[in-house]
């Protein structure tokens, strides 16, 4: 069967246009749309990249490409460049700051459809700068075998990052710890570590810590110095003490001195006596004793009964010998002796300004006596002195002790003083009177006489004097004259302890005769 389809019901082709369509225009897009350089050191430059792309439906021509802003410049593309659909072209932007601070800029890409902008930003900063604090380290005295750490801080005082890449230590005994390399410091960032001095021998030492910093033309140097010293060592003087024949119920005191002979300070923490009758006074630990310094204290023996006793003084410290021991011995007697002394002791006449001496004697009766000291008093104590005794001194019934009294007067006239001897005798103190007389220095003159000249017409005589030196007379000087009737002359201007030569001449109308015979005179010393 044939089916006929009629077209009468259709008018045209609905849903279709008979007009042709045009392609979409070109469209420019930038990637990225902004570029940030961050911090860039002045005097250097940084380059970053970007791209522009034709994202439209037809080709597009870039007619303009220019960078603006201080320090910015562009490279990599030049107008006019035509980009096909989907085509891209790369470009580079360089930032070279000349001043410190933020700098903004822009790149403008112009086309027939308008302008595409890429914002630019960056900050000019000063270079990183490493500062060491302290700039030098002095460790002072450090005991050999010990160590002394000191803190050190590194700070970036510049405007950009810096890196400490290496550290080198020179000098015996010096080292560092806690510095991990490479060390990068941001601006104003600090890092601390320790520098150590551990001497192995005594003596001064110097060194250097040298830090290598990337970007810096020279190293950062930290001077180091220190002195190795020997450990503190204590010595006792005397190294033992002996108390002889101390009366029961009485006391005898001696002085003990402790000296630090090492190279570092010592801390004395305790000084204590042991043994019956012994005690210590005059020191209050803790006592710091620097190198070469001494401290003294008193050791007293007070026996409770007759007999022999022993003990010790223990000096405790942080020295190399922390337990210094001073042995003590003592003997006590129950019978108390008496002490006698020569009295009075007269030195006699002594010329003012000179010294005269006389001997005195200490004698014991009824038992031994320990004499601990002597003191001077009375009217003129400063003109007298006593020597020849080393205290404490023991005087026994069979052995006396002699001493010397020296008198040095400062004025003419009688002088006196008293000498008081302190001891463990029953009559302590025992006193002697000291006397002496100061006299004026003698005045010396030389009396000269001669035989008159047998020659007639003599009118006067001249007297000449010279100093007698090394086996000869020196130059003569005219010291006076007399008339012809006088043949004597007194020379009253002479010096003590000097020898002189004398001669005379005769004067007549014809002139002066030759020197007479030479005589010598010696003036006694003062």
SVG drawing of the C-alpha trace seen along z (x, -y; Angstrom):
<svg xmlns="http://www.w3.org/2000/svg" viewBox="-2 -95 170 97">
<polyline fill="none" stroke="black" stroke-width="0.4" points="0.0,0.0 1.4,-3.4 1.2,-6.0 1.3,-9.6 2.6,-12.2 1.5,-15.7 3.8,-18.7 1.1,-21.1 1.1,-21.3 4.8,-22.6 6.0,-26.0 9.7,-26.3 12.1,-24.4 11.4,-25.5 14.4,-25.8 17.0,-26.6 18.4,-30.0 19.6,-30.6 22.2,-33.4 26.0,-32.2 27.8,-32.8 31.3,-34.8 34.1,-33.3 34.6,-34.7 37.2,-37.5 40.7,-36.9 41.0,-37.3 44.4,-37.9 45.0,-36.4 48.1,-36.7 49.5,-34.0 50.1,-34.9 48.0,-38.0 50.5,-39.4 54.2,-38.8 55.8,-39.3 59.6,-39.3 59.6,-39.5 62.9,-40.8 65.7,-41.4 69.1,-42.8 70.1,-46.2 72.8,-45.8 71.5,-42.5 68.5,-41.5 66.0,-38.7 64.1,-37.5 60.7,-35.8 58.7,-34.5 55.1,-34.7 53.1,-34.0 50.3,-35.5 47.8,-33.3 45.1,-33.9 42.0,-32.4 39.6,-33.8 38.2,-32.4 40.4,-34.1 44.0,-35.4 45.0,-38.5 47.9,-40.9 49.8,-42.3 50.6,-45.8 52.1,-47.0 54.2,-45.3 55.8,-47.7 57.0,-47.5 56.7,-50.5 57.9,-51.1 61.3,-51.8 63.7,-48.9 61.5,-46.8 62.2,-45.8 60.8,-43.2 62.3,-40.9 61.4,-37.8 58.8,-39.3 58.4,-42.4 55.3,-43.8 53.8,-43.3 53.3,-39.6 50.3,-37.7 48.9,-34.8 46.7,-32.2 43.8,-30.7 45.3,-29.0 48.8,-30.2 51.0,-31.5 54.2,-33.4 56.5,-33.7 58.1,-36.8 60.6,-37.6 60.5,-40.4 63.6,-41.6 63.6,-43.5 66.9,-45.3 66.1,-47.6 68.3,-50.7 66.7,-51.8 65.5,-50.2 61.7,-49.7 58.8,-48.4 58.5,-49.1 55.3,-48.5 55.1,-48.2 53.1,-47.0 53.3,-45.3 50.7,-46.5 49.9,-44.3 47.9,-46.2 45.7,-44.7 42.9,-45.8 40.5,-44.5 42.0,-46.5 44.9,-46.2 45.9,-43.3 47.8,-44.3 50.2,-42.2 50.8,-43.8 54.5,-43.8 55.7,-44.1 59.0,-43.7 61.0,-45.1 64.6,-46.4 66.6,-45.3 70.2,-45.7 72.4,-42.6 72.6,-40.3 75.2,-41.4 76.5,-39.1 77.2,-40.7 79.0,-38.7 78.3,-39.5 80.7,-39.7 83.3,-40.5 86.0,-39.0 86.1,-36.6 88.5,-36.6 88.3,-33.6 90.7,-34.9 92.4,-32.3 91.3,-28.7 92.8,-25.8 94.7,-23.3 92.5,-20.3 89.2,-22.3 87.2,-24.0 85.3,-27.3 82.4,-27.9 81.3,-31.4 78.2,-32.3 78.4,-33.8 75.5,-35.2 75.3,-35.7 72.7,-38.1 71.8,-39.0 71.6,-42.8 71.1,-43.1 67.9,-43.1 68.2,-39.7 69.0,-36.1 72.6,-35.0 74.2,-31.7 77.1,-30.8 78.7,-28.0 81.9,-27.2 83.6,-27.9 87.3,-27.5 88.9,-27.7 92.6,-28.5 94.6,-28.4 95.4,-25.7 92.6,-24.8 89.8,-26.6 86.6,-25.0 83.0,-25.7 79.7,-23.7 76.1,-24.1 76.7,-25.8 75.2,-23.6 76.3,-24.5 75.2,-25.6 73.3,-28.1 70.8,-30.4 69.6,-33.5 66.7,-35.7 66.9,-39.5 67.1,-40.3 67.3,-36.6 69.9,-35.5 71.4,-32.2 73.5,-31.4 76.2,-28.8 79.1,-28.4 82.9,-28.8 85.1,-26.8 88.6,-27.1 90.2,-24.0 93.9,-24.6 96.3,-21.6 99.3,-23.6 99.9,-26.6 100.5,-30.0 98.7,-32.6 96.9,-31.4 95.3,-33.3 93.2,-32.2 90.4,-33.1 87.0,-31.8 86.6,-32.5 83.2,-32.4 82.7,-32.1 79.5,-33.8 78.0,-33.3 77.8,-36.6 80.4,-38.4 83.9,-39.0 85.6,-38.6 85.2,-36.3 83.8,-37.3 86.5,-36.8 86.1,-36.5 89.3,-37.0 89.9,-34.5 92.2,-34.7 92.8,-32.9 95.4,-31.8 95.9,-28.3 96.9,-28.2 98.1,-25.5 95.7,-24.3 95.7,-26.0 98.1,-24.4 98.4,-25.3 101.6,-25.3 102.0,-25.8 104.7,-27.9 106.0,-26.6 105.1,-23.1 104.7,-22.1 104.4,-23.8 106.1,-22.9 105.1,-24.3 107.8,-23.7 107.4,-23.7 104.1,-25.6 102.9,-26.1 99.8,-24.2 96.9,-26.6 98.7,-29.0 98.6,-29.4 101.1,-29.8 100.2,-31.1 102.0,-30.8 101.2,-32.0 100.6,-29.7 100.6,-31.0 99.0,-29.3 100.1,-30.4 98.5,-29.6 101.5,-28.7 99.3,-27.5 98.1,-29.5 94.4,-29.8 92.4,-30.9 91.7,-28.5 88.6,-28.4 89.4,-27.5 86.2,-26.0 87.4,-24.9 90.4,-25.3 90.1,-23.0 92.5,-21.9 92.6,-18.5 94.4,-17.2 94.1,-18.0 94.8,-21.6 95.1,-22.9 92.8,-25.5 92.7,-27.8 91.6,-31.5 91.9,-34.5 90.4,-33.0 86.7,-32.8 86.1,-30.4 85.2,-30.5 88.3,-32.4 89.3,-32.9 93.0,-32.9 94.1,-34.2 97.3,-32.9 100.4,-34.0 98.4,-35.3 98.7,-34.2 96.5,-34.1 97.6,-33.7 95.9,-32.4 96.8,-31.7 97.3,-28.3 97.1,-28.2 98.2,-25.4 96.6,-25.4 97.6,-22.2 95.3,-20.8 98.0,-18.9 101.8,-18.2 103.1,-16.0 103.4,-15.7 100.6,-16.3 100.2,-16.0 97.6,-17.2 97.2,-18.8 95.5,-21.6 93.5,-20.5 93.0,-23.1 90.2,-21.9 90.0,-23.6 89.3,-23.0 93.1,-23.1 95.1,-20.3 95.9,-19.2 92.4,-19.6 93.4,-18.3 96.5,-20.2 97.7,-19.0 100.0,-20.9 101.3,-18.6 101.3,-20.0 103.3,-19.0 103.4,-20.4 104.9,-19.8 103.5,-21.1 105.2,-21.6 103.5,-22.0 106.3,-24.0 106.1,-27.7 109.5,-29.3 110.4,-33.0 112.2,-35.2 115.0,-37.6 116.5,-40.2 119.6,-42.4 118.4,-45.6 119.1,-48.4 120.7,-48.2 122.8,-51.4 124.1,-52.0 126.0,-55.1 126.9,-58.2 126.1,-58.1 126.5,-60.9 123.2,-62.2 122.3,-60.4 124.6,-57.4 123.9,-54.1 125.4,-52.4 124.7,-48.9 124.6,-47.0 123.9,-43.3 121.2,-42.1 120.5,-38.6 117.3,-36.6 117.6,-34.1 115.1,-31.5 114.8,-30.1 112.6,-27.4 111.7,-26.0 111.9,-26.7 110.2,-29.8 108.9,-30.4 109.3,-34.1 106.7,-35.0 107.4,-38.7 108.9,-42.0 107.4,-45.5 109.0,-48.9 107.5,-51.7 108.5,-54.5 109.7,-58.0 111.7,-57.5 110.7,-54.1 111.4,-55.0 115.1,-55.6 115.7,-52.1 115.3,-48.7 115.9,-45.1 117.3,-42.4 118.8,-38.9 115.7,-37.0 113.5,-34.9 110.2,-34.4 109.0,-32.2 112.3,-31.6 112.8,-29.1 115.0,-30.0 115.9,-27.1 117.6,-27.1 120.8,-26.1 120.6,-28.1 120.2,-31.8 119.2,-34.0 121.1,-37.1 119.8,-40.0 121.1,-43.4 119.8,-46.8 120.5,-49.5 120.3,-53.2 120.0,-55.7 119.5,-59.2 117.7,-61.9 118.5,-64.7 121.1,-65.6 120.4,-64.6 119.4,-61.6 116.9,-59.1 115.1,-56.1 112.7,-53.3 111.3,-50.1 111.4,-46.6 108.6,-44.3 109.1,-40.6 105.9,-38.6 106.2,-34.9 104.6,-32.0 106.7,-32.9 105.0,-33.6 106.3,-37.2 105.3,-38.0 105.8,-40.6 109.4,-41.0 110.6,-44.6 114.1,-46.1 115.0,-49.8 117.0,-51.0 119.1,-54.2 121.4,-56.2 122.6,-59.8 122.6,-61.6 125.7,-63.8 126.4,-66.5 128.9,-65.6 132.4,-66.8 133.9,-69.8 137.4,-69.0 140.1,-71.6 143.7,-71.2 146.4,-73.2 149.4,-74.2 152.8,-75.7 156.1,-76.3 159.5,-77.7 160.0,-81.4 161.9,-81.9 165.6,-82.8 165.5,-85.2 165.2,-88.8 162.5,-91.0 159.6,-88.5 156.3,-90.4 153.8,-87.5 153.1,-83.8 150.4,-82.0 148.8,-78.7 147.8,-76.2 145.7,-73.0 144.9,-70.1 142.8,-66.9 144.9,-63.8 143.6,-61.3 145.0,-58.0 148.5,-58.2 148.9,-61.8 147.9,-65.3 145.5,-67.1 145.6,-70.7 146.5,-73.3 144.2,-76.1 145.2,-79.3 143.1,-79.0 144.6,-82.0 147.7,-84.1 149.4,-85.3 151.7,-88.3 155.5,-87.6 155.3,-87.6 152.8,-84.7 153.9,-81.1 150.7,-79.2 147.3,-78.7 144.0,-76.9 142.0,-75.3 138.5,-75.0 136.7,-74.2 137.3,-70.5 135.1,-67.5 134.9,-64.4 136.6,-61.4 138.8,-63.4 142.7,-63.6 144.4,-66.8 147.9,-68.0 149.2,-71.4 152.1,-73.7 153.2,-77.3 155.1,-80.0 156.9,-83.1 156.2,-86.6 158.9,-89.3 159.4,-92.3 160.9,-90.0 157.8,-87.8 156.6,-84.4 158.8,-81.5 158.2,-77.9 156.1,-75.5 157.5,-74.4 157.7,-70.8 154.2,-69.0 152.4,-67.7 149.2,-65.6 146.3,-65.5 143.3,-63.0 140.0,-64.0 138.2,-61.2 135.0,-59.8 131.7,-60.7"/>
</svg>
